[in-house]
Amino acid sequence: MYLVLGCLASPVYLADAHARQNNRDLYGGWKNLRFESTGFFHVSVRDGNWWLVTPQGNAFISKGVNHVSFRADHAPKLGYSPYQRVVGINTVLKILGPKL
């Protein structure tokens, strides 16, 4: 979790100009939903819902890839995993087999 939060803080200087133009804080947090400002990314609960909170105390939503697997994209209508059809993937899977 610390790695992800560290990555979010890195592009802060790029977001500064955009943050001044709308209702977002320096980290992209929504200024209309405020929590305690701690100076650190943290989580907080309000009305039974947990929120990610920026160091400035504003709620934000984090969206990103959390898992990559060539076998996880199985398409039932196609009957196969499209990414396994990429040249070289089937060869790698045959060599490594269930070791993946």
Secondary structure as the mmCIF struct_conf table of DSSP 4:
data_model
#
loop_
_struct_conf.conf_type_id
_struct_conf.id
_struct_conf.beg_label_comp_id
_struct_conf.beg_label_asym_id
_struct_conf.beg_label_seq_id
_struct_conf.end_label_comp_id
_struct_conf.end_label_asym_id
_struct_conf.end_label_seq_id
HELX_RH_AL_P HELX_RH_AL_P1 TYR A 2 ALA A 9
TURN_TY1_P TURN_TY1_P1 SER A 10 PRO A 11
HELX_RH_AL_P HELX_RH_AL_P2 VAL A 12 GLN A 21
TURN_TY1_P TURN_TY1_P2 ASN A 22 ASN A 23
STRN STRN1 ARG A 24 ARG A 24
TURN_TY1_P TURN_TY1_P3 LEU A 26 TYR A 27
BEND BEND1 GLY A 28 GLY A 28
STRN STRN2 TRP A 30 ARG A 34
BEND BEND2 GLY A 39 PHE A 40
STRN STRN3 HIS A 42 ARG A 46
TURN_TY1_P TURN_TY1_P4 ASP A 47 GLY A 48
STRN STRN4 ASN A 49 VAL A 53
TURN_TY1_P TURN_TY1_P5 PRO A 55 GLN A 56
BEND BEND3 GLY A 57 GLY A 57
STRN STRN5 ASN A 58 PHE A 60
BEND BEND4 PHE A 70 ARG A 71
TURN_TY1_P TURN_TY1_P6 ALA A 72 ASP A 73
STRN STRN6 ALA A 75 ALA A 75
TURN_TY1_P TURN_TY1_P7 PRO A 76 GLY A 79
STRN STRN7 TYR A 80 TYR A 80
HELX_RH_3T_P HELX_RH_3T_P1 PRO A 82 ARG A 85
BEND BEND5 VAL A 86 VAL A 86
TURN_TY1_P TURN_TY1_P8 VAL A 87 GLY A 88
HELX_RH_AL_P HELX_RH_AL_P3 ILE A 89 LEU A 96
HELX_RH_3T_P HELX_RH_3T_P2 GLY A 97 LYS A 99
#
